[in-house]
Each structure stands twice: as structure tokens, then as C-alpha cells.
Amino acid sequence: MKRIRLTALADWIGRHRHIKKARRVENNVIELNFGDAESLYLDMTRGRSTAWLAPSRRPGQDFNAPFDTLLHQLLSQSRILEVQVPENERILRITVQPRSHYKDRRITLQLEFTGRHTNAILLDDEERIVEALHHIDASRSFREVRPGIRLEPLPPRPAPLREETKPTQERIEAWLRGEYRRVTEERLRSARAQKSQQVRKKRDKILRLLGSLPDEEELEREADRWQNDANILLANLHRIRPYDRELTAEDFEGRPVRIPLPEKVPVNRLGEHYFDRARRARAKAAHIHIERENLQDKLRFYDNILQAIEEAKEPYDLELLVPKKGRSRRKKEKLRDGELYWIEGHKVFVGRNARENRKLLEAARSNDLWMHVRDLPGSHVLIRTDKQNLPESVLQSAAKLCVDFTTDRPGNYAVDYTRRKFVKLQEGSRVEYDKYKTIQVLKEGVEIRE
């Protein structure tokens, strides 16, 4: 970021008296809220550091490193004492008085927008490092960054050949909001391609499974063959010796047949073995349509996610649809049926077809929250509540997911939700429910977004 913009940003921050909230919301992004609807976001990514203004929103994951704990403890609810940009430096220093300490305690958040040295560092009033976003040891740089030591200054930079005109407060605000639009679009393009690829891999796997399913008529013919072989074996048991691996005989119409004899199956159990194969083939033929329907429902589920990815307006929406930590947390949950999502730290379970909807309902706790799009067959959503009340933002996000997973058509949808104990399972995965509330969700199409 240019130094001239940093000086204008320092003036803009200096207009505020307090920092209401300070936290990390992404790996290298810090949010500072001054009590307004919008927060200042500082992206400390090396090589592409910037800042923007955007509405405050709970991060998709919690950060609990020592830096995050101290950032919150020392800067949240603090009083701003001074904001400055050192001469010829691309460094923003915000000095505050923490709320929970004596009046003489001063803490400085030093934000270094300096290319490969980009960092966020908490300093005490003696310029000793309290904590840092990135620790740097002496083997990696001449300037060590770790808690407890005095922070060495960066090498002096030459003065600019000419002084640029500092932007006005209106222009710096316009630039901050423009940066938000630019960063959002850039992230959307990258994340949309990545998330779509992840979902398409799952979709392709379902397609392969669908393509590998046997045909009902083929299974019936296979069952007839095994049943016929079983009858021929029973008629020729007296001819089979224990070490034979094949029976050469004639069928009941006088045609020659050769029937392989499986190992480790006693001669007197050969007929039963082939009759059992026939029974299993007939059972599979009778139920293969259920497996096919379940796979087709999963295919529609992933098609709906792909559509929702195209409709997403912010990277946050994409993280809800295809979370980064889904796989690792799924293993911890040992989830066999459905998909596991996380919304603001709350577990959200989603059924991809009728069988999974039923399984999730059977495994749910009585106070878990159940959601479904009214009058549409589709995914059931369960939110693990642990008996606490859920924030409105969690309900809204879960309802949006419920619509996205159920349909790819734009429109205004009613999502009913109630406690699991008020949901009664009927035949299949159909349910009756009462004591419910409703959330209205507007699903926009791609053509509306564009």
C-alpha cells in the first residue's frame, strides 16, 4: 500500500475515539471495528497487503493463537491515543490504552505494509514485542520478530522524489470501499473455480457409481442362471469329488454345461451356495432402483451446490457451501450419512437424499433444530444446538443452505424450522411437524447476479 494512502488512513482512524472490536478473521486479515456498521479490514498478506471497508461479519473459523488472544484482550474496547505513519515508512502505528489496564499502559499495533516484511506486531510502551502475526527468527532475517525482545527498526527508505497529494477523507473512504469490491471479485473468481472443482470431483464419483449399477433385467437373468446351476448341481452331487473344481454335465434339456465349483464350499453345500447367489441377485434386482434413486438425489444435491457456487456474491458464501475444514472435521465426527458443515462454530448436518434425511432424523437429539423447504422434496438440515439459543445469523445462513441444497431455481422460498422433538417421521423420509417458525429466503439466479 502506498504511504500517502496510509497517512490518509491514519487520519481516518484518528477521527475515532475507541476500538470496539479487534480480531483476526482470516489467516492474514485483521478486523478493527470502531462502533460502526462497517469495519476496517487490514490484509497483511505479503506482497499484496491492502485495506478495505465492509460490513462486520463473524468469521468462518475461530483463531485462537496467542496473537489473537492478545489482540482481542488489548485492543477490543480500548481508547485510541495516537495514530501515526513514521516518516518515509509504509507503517501504520495505532497506539491505544487497553480498557482492562491502568491508565499508564500503552499498547501499539504496528502494521507494516512493507512487501516481504509485511507483519502485524503488538508492542509495549518500551517497543518490546508482545506478540506478532508472523514470528521471524534470526536465521531467516536480520530483524528478529518474537515476543519479549525489542523490535529493531527497518532500514531507512529514501525520501520520495516528489510528494503526492494526500487523499481527502471522502476519497480514502471511496478507495477503501472500492478495494472491498476489487478484493471480493478477485477472491470470488479464484474461490469459485476452486470450489467448483471440488464439487465436480464428488459429482463425477456419483456419476461413475451410477454408470456401474447393473440393470434389473441383467440381475434377473443372472439369478435364473445361478438357480439353474444350483438345480443341476443337486442332480449331480453323487458325481462330484471333494477335489473337483468344475462340474461337466448336461442341463435338463440335454445341453452340455460346465459349472465352476468354489473352493472351501463342501460338496453337500454347493446347491445352497448357488441358491443363495440367486436369492441375493433377485433381492438386488428388486431394490436396485432405490440405490439408483439415492445416487440420483446425491447428483441433484451436487448440481444444486454448483448452481449456488455460481450465484455466490461473497467468498463467505462459498466457504459455507464448500468449507475448507470439512474433511478433517468430518473424520472427527465419524459421519456416515449426510454432509457436515460449520456455521459460526455450530455443527450443521445435511441429508443428500431420502435415506440420509431419515438417518439424520433418527440420530438427532431432541433439541436439535430441524429445517426443510416448505412444499418441496429435498434436503433436511439439522443444527446441533446443545440446548442453547442460536444467533439469527446462524439461522439465516442455514436456511439459505437448505434452499441451495434443495433447488437450483430462483425464487422466494419458505423454510420451516422447529426442534427435532416436534418432528414425526412418516413413511420413507416424509415428516409431520408442528410448533415451527418460518424464514423467507430469496434465491437469486445467475442472471440476477450479473
C-alpha positions in Angstrom: 0.0 0.0 0.0 1.3 3.5 -0.8 2.5 5.6 2.1 0.3 8.5 1.0 -2.8 6.3 1.4 -1.5 5.1 4.8 -1.3 8.7 6.0 -4.9 9.4 4.9 -6.0 6.1 6.5 -4.2 7.2 9.8 -6.2 10.5 9.7 -9.4 8.5 9.1 -8.8 6.1 12.0 -7.8 9.1 14.2 -11.3 10.5 13.9 -12.5 7.6 16.1 -12.0 7.6 19.8 -12.3 3.9 20.6 -11.7 0.5 19.0 -14.8 -1.6 19.8 -13.6 -4.9 18.5 -10.3 -6.2 17.2 -9.8 -9.8 15.9 -8.3 -11.9 13.1 -11.0 -13.0 10.6 -8.7 -14.8 8.0 -5.2 -16.1 8.1 -3.7 -12.7 7.4 -6.7 -10.3 7.7 -7.4 -8.3 10.9 -10.7 -6.6 11.5 -11.0 -3.3 13.5 -14.4 -2.1 14.4 -14.9 1.4 15.8 -18.6 1.0 16.7 -19.9 1.5 13.2 -21.9 -0.9 10.9 -18.8 -1.2 8.8 -15.4 -2.4 9.9 -11.9 -1.7 8.7 -10.2 -4.8 7.4 -6.4 -4.9 7.1 -5.0 -7.6 4.8 -1.4 -8.3 5.9 -0.6 -10.8 3.1 2.9 -10.4 2.0 3.2 -9.0 -1.5 -0.5 -7.9 -1.7 -1.3 -6.1 1.5 -4.2 -3.7 1.4 -7.2 -2.4 3.4 -11.0 -2.1 2.9 -14.3 -1.2 4.5 -17.1 -3.7 4.7 -19.9 -4.8 7.0 -18.8 -6.7 10.1 -19.4 -10.4 9.9 -18.5 -13.3 12.1 -15.5 -15.2 10.6 -16.0 -18.7 9.2 -13.4 -20.1 11.7 -12.1 -19.1 15.1 -8.5 -18.1 15.5 -7.0 -18.9 18.9 -3.3 -18.3 18.6 -1.5 -16.2 21.3 -1.6 -13.3 18.9 -5.4 -13.5 18.5 -5.9 -13.7 22.3 -3.8 -10.7 23.0 -5.1 -8.7 20.0 -8.6 -9.1 21.5 -7.6 -8.5 25.1 -5.5 -5.4 24.5 -7.3 -3.7 21.6 -11.0 -4.5 21.9 -12.8 -1.8 23.9 -9.6 0.2 24.0 -9.2 4.0 23.8 -7.2 5.3 20.8 -4.4 7.6 21.9 -2.5 8.2 18.7 -2.4 7.1 15.1 0.7 7.8 13.0 2.8 6.9 10.0 6.5 7.3 10.5 8.3 9.5 8.0 9.2 7.7 4.7 7.8 4.4 6.0 4.8 2.3 4.9 4.0 1.5 8.6 0.7 2.3 10.4 1.0 2.6 14.2 -2.1 2.6 16.3 -1.4 3.3 20.0 -4.2 2.6 22.4 -4.9 2.4 26.1 -6.4 -1.0 26.9 -9.6 -0.9 28.9 -8.6 -3.5 31.5 -5.3 -2.0 32.5 -4.0 1.0 34.4 -4.0 4.4 32.7 -0.3 4.4 32.0 -0.4 1.2 30.0 0.1 1.8 26.3 0.0 -0.8 23.5 0.8 -0.1 19.9 -0.4 -2.2 17.0 2.2 -1.8 14.3 1.0 -2.7 10.8 3.9 -3.0 8.4 2.9 -2.8 4.7 6.4 -3.4 3.6 6.4 -6.2 1.0 8.3 -9.2 2.3 8.5 -7.7 5.8 4.7 -7.3 6.0 3.5 -8.1 9.5 1.3 -7.1 12.4 3.1 -6.6 15.7 1.9 -5.8 19.2 4.4 -3.6 21.1 4.5 -2.3 24.7 5.5 1.2 25.6 9.2 0.2 25.5 8.9 -1.0 22.0 9.2 -4.6 23.1 7.3 -7.2 21.2 4.2 -8.5 23.0 3.1 -10.8 20.1 3.2 -10.8 16.3 1.1 -12.3 13.5 4.3 -13.8 12.0 7.3 -14.7 14.1 10.7 -14.3 12.3 13.9 -15.9 13.8 17.4 -14.6 13.3 18.2 -17.3 10.8 15.6 -16.0 8.3 16.2 -12.3 8.6 18.5 -9.6 10.2 15.4 -8.4 12.0 14.2 -10.9 14.6 10.5 -10.8 15.5 9.5 -12.8 18.5 7.9 -12.0 21.9 10.0 -10.4 24.6 12.6 -8.7 22.5 13.0 -5.1 21.4 11.8 -4.6 17.8 14.6 -3.3 15.6 13.7 -0.5 13.2 13.5 -1.3 9.5 16.3 0.1 7.3 15.6 3.7 6.3 13.9 4.2 3.0 14.9 7.0 0.7 12.6 10.0 0.6 10.3 10.2 -2.4 11.4 12.4 -5.3 8.1 14.3 -5.1 5.3 14.4 -2.5 1.9 13.2 -3.7 -1.3 14.9 -2.6 -2.8 13.2 0.4 -6.4 11.9 -0.4 -9.3 13.6 1.3 -11.3 11.7 3.9 -14.1 11.2 1.3 -11.6 9.9 -1.3 -10.0 7.5 1.2 -13.4 6.1 2.2 -14.3 5.7 -1.5 -10.9 4.0 -2.1 -11.5 1.6 0.9 -14.9 0.6 -0.4 -13.5 0.2 -3.9 -10.8 -2.1 -2.5 -13.5 -4.2 -0.9 -15.2 -4.6 -4.3 -12.0 -5.4 -6.1 -10.7 -7.9 -3.5 -14.2 -9.5 -3.3 -14.4 -10.0 -7.0 -10.8 -11.3 -7.2 -11.4 -13.8 -4.4 -14.7 -14.8 -5.8 -13.2 -15.7 -9.2 -10.4 -17.8 -7.6 -12.6 -19.4 -4.9 -15.4 -20.2 -7.3 -13.1 -22.1 -9.6 -11.5 -24.0 -6.7 -14.8 -24.9 -5.0 -16.5 -25.9 -8.3 -13.6 -28.3 -9.0 -14.0 -29.9 -5.5 -17.7 -30.4 -6.0 -17.3 -31.7 -9.6 -15.0 -34.4 -8.3 -17.7 -35.6 -5.9 -20.3 -35.3 -8.7 -18.1 -37.3 -11.1 -17.7 -40.1 -8.5 -21.5 -40.3 -8.2 -21.8 -40.5 -12.0 -19.3 -43.4 -12.1 -21.3 -45.2 -9.4 -24.5 -44.7 -11.3 -22.9 -45.9 -14.5 -21.6 -49.1 -12.7 -25.0 -50.1 -11.4 -26.2 -53.3 -13.0 -29.5 -53.4 -14.9 -32.5 -55.1 -13.2 -33.1 -57.4 -16.2 -29.5 -58.4 -16.2 -29.6 -59.3 -12.5 -32.8 -61.4 -13.0 -31.1 -63.3 -15.8 -28.1 -63.8 -13.6 -30.4 -65.1 -10.8 -32.0 -67.5 -13.2 -28.6 -68.9 -14.3 -27.4 -69.4 -10.7 -30.7 -71.1 -9.8 -30.5 -73.4 -12.8 -26.8 -74.2 -11.8 -28.0 -75.0 -8.3 -30.6 -77.5 -9.6 -28.0 -79.1 -11.9 -25.5 -79.4 -9.0 -28.2 -81.0 -6.8 -28.9 -83.6 -9.5 -25.2 -84.4 -9.9 -23.9 -84.3 -6.3 -23.1 -88.0 -6.5 -20.6 -87.4 -9.3 -18.7 -84.6 -7.6 -15.4 -85.5 -5.8 -14.1 -83.3 -2.9 -11.1 -82.1 -5.0 -13.1 -81.2 -8.2 -13.0 -77.6 -9.3 -15.6 -77.9 -12.1 -18.6 -80.0 -12.9 -19.1 -81.1 -16.5 -22.6 -82.3 -17.0 -25.8 -81.8 -19.0 -28.7 -79.5 -18.2 -32.3 -80.6 -18.0 -32.7 -80.2 -21.8 -29.6 -82.3 -22.6 -27.2 -79.4 -23.4 -23.6 -79.7 -22.1 -22.8 -77.3 -19.2 -19.6 -76.6 -17.1 -20.2 -75.2 -13.6 -17.2 -73.9 -11.6 -17.1 -75.2 -8.0 -15.9 -72.6 -5.4 -13.2 -73.5 -3.0 -13.9 -74.1 0.7 -17.5 -75.0 0.0 -18.3 -78.6 1.0 -19.9 -80.7 -1.7 -23.2 -81.0 0.2 -23.4 -77.2 0.4 -22.9 -76.4 -3.3 -26.6 -76.3 -4.1 -27.2 -74.0 -1.2 -24.3 -71.8 -2.2 -25.7 -71.2 -5.7 -29.3 -70.8 -4.4 -28.0 -68.1 -2.1 -26.4 -66.3 -5.0 -29.7 -66.4 -6.9 -31.6 -65.0 -3.9 -29.1 -62.2 -3.5 -29.3 -61.3 -7.2 -33.1 -61.2 -7.1 -33.1 -59.1 -4.0 -30.6 -56.7 -5.6 -32.8 -56.6 -8.7 -35.8 -55.7 -6.6 -34.0 -52.9 -4.7 -31.5 -51.6 -7.3 -34.0 -48.8 -8.2 -33.7 -47.5 -4.6 -29.9 -47.3 -4.8 -30.2 -45.6 -8.2 -32.7 -43.0 -6.8 -30.4 -42.3 -3.8 -27.5 -41.7 -6.2 -29.6 -39.5 -8.4 -30.7 -37.5 -5.4 -27.0 -37.0 -4.5 -26.3 -36.0 -8.0 -29.0 -33.3 -7.8 -27.6 -32.2 -4.5 -24.2 -31.6 -6.0 -25.8 -29.9 -9.1 -27.6 -27.6 -6.7 -24.3 -26.7 -4.9 -22.7 -26.0 -8.3 -25.5 -23.6 -9.1 -25.3 -21.9 -5.7 -21.5 -21.5 -6.2 -22.2 -19.6 -9.4 -24.8 -17.4 -7.6 -22.5 -16.6 -4.6 -21.8 -12.9 -4.1 -19.1 -13.1 -1.5 -16.3 -15.5 -0.5 -18.0 -16.1 2.8 -21.0 -17.7 1.0 -18.6 -20.0 -0.9 -17.0 -21.1 2.4 -20.4 -22.1 3.8 -21.2 -24.2 0.7 -17.7 -25.9 0.5 -15.8 -25.3 3.7 -12.1 -25.8 3.9 -12.1 -27.9 7.0 -15.0 -30.1 6.1 -12.9 -33.3 5.6 -10.9 -33.1 8.8 -13.9 -32.3 11.0 -16.0 -34.9 9.2 -13.4 -37.6 10.3 -13.7 -36.5 13.9 -17.5 -36.7 13.7 -17.4 -40.2 12.0 -20.3 -39.1 9.9 -21.6 -41.9 7.7 -24.8 -40.4 6.4 -25.0 -36.8 5.0 -22.7 -33.9 4.9 -21.3 -31.9 7.9 -20.9 -28.1 7.7 -19.9 -25.5 10.3 -21.6 -22.1 10.6 -20.1 -19.8 13.2 -18.9 -22.7 15.2 -22.2 -24.6 15.1 -22.4 -28.1 13.5 -24.9 -28.4 10.7 -25.8 -31.7 9.2 -27.4 -32.1 5.7 -29.1 -35.1 4.1 -28.4 -35.5 0.4 -31.2 -38.0 -0.3 -34.3 -39.5 1.4 -32.3 -42.3 3.1 -29.8 -39.8 4.6 -32.6 -37.5 5.7 -34.2 -40.3 7.6 -30.8 -41.4 9.2 -30.1 -37.9 10.3 -33.5 -37.5 11.9 -33.1 -40.9 13.7 -29.7 -39.8 15.1 -30.7 -36.3 16.0 -31.1 -35.1 19.6 -34.5 -33.9 20.8 -33.4 -30.2 21.0 -31.5 -30.1 17.7 -33.1 -27.7 15.2 -34.6 -29.2 12.0 -35.1 -27.3 8.8 -36.8 -28.0 5.5 -38.1 -26.0 2.5 -41.9 -26.0 2.6 -43.7 -28.0 -0.1 -40.5 -29.1 -1.8 -38.8 -32.5 -1.6 -35.2 -32.1 -0.8 -32.5 -31.9 1.8 -33.2 -31.9 5.5 -30.9 -29.7 7.6 -30.2 -30.3 11.3 -28.3 -27.9 13.5 -26.7 -29.2 16.7 -27.9 -26.8 19.4 -26.7 -28.3 22.7 -29.9 -26.6 24.1 -28.6 -23.1 23.6 -30.4 -20.4 21.5 -28.9 -19.9 18.1 -27.9 -16.5 16.7 -30.2 -15.1 14.0 -27.2 -15.1 11.6 -26.8 -18.9 12.0 -30.5 -19.5 11.3 -30.4 -17.3 8.2 -27.2 -18.9 6.8 -28.6 -22.5 7.5 -31.9 -21.6 5.8 -30.0 -20.3 2.8 -28.0 -23.5 2.6 -31.3 -25.5 2.9 -32.7 -23.7 -0.1 -29.4 -24.0 -2.1 -29.2 -27.8 -1.4 -32.9 -28.3 -2.4 -33.4 -26.4 -5.6 -31.4 -24.6 -8.3 -34.4 -22.4 -9.3 -34.5 -18.8 -8.3 -37.5 -17.6 -6.2 -38.7 -16.7 -2.8 -38.9 -19.8 -0.5 -40.3 -20.5 2.9 -38.0 -22.6 5.2 -39.8 -24.1 8.2 -37.8 -24.9 11.3 -38.5 -26.5 14.7 -37.0 -28.7 17.4 -36.4 -32.3 16.4 -38.8 -33.4 19.2 -41.7 -31.8 17.3 -40.9 -33.7 14.0 -42.6 -37.1 13.5 -41.2 -39.5 10.9 -43.7 -41.0 8.4 -43.1 -43.5 5.6 -39.8 -43.1 3.9 -38.4 -39.7 4.9 -41.7 -37.8 5.0 -42.4 -36.0 8.2 -45.1 -34.2 10.1 -44.1 -31.3 12.3 -45.6 -28.5 14.4 -44.6 -25.6 16.7 -42.5 -24.3 13.8 -41.3 -20.9 12.7 -40.5 -19.8 9.1 -37.7 -17.9 7.4 -38.2 -16.4 4.0 -35.2 -16.9 1.7 -34.8 -15.2 -1.7 -32.7 -17.3 -4.1 -31.3 -15.3 -6.9 -30.4 -16.7 -10.3 -27.1 -16.1 -12.0 -28.8 -13.8 -14.4 -29.9 -11.6 -11.4 -26.3 -11.6 -10.0 -24.9 -10.5 -13.3 
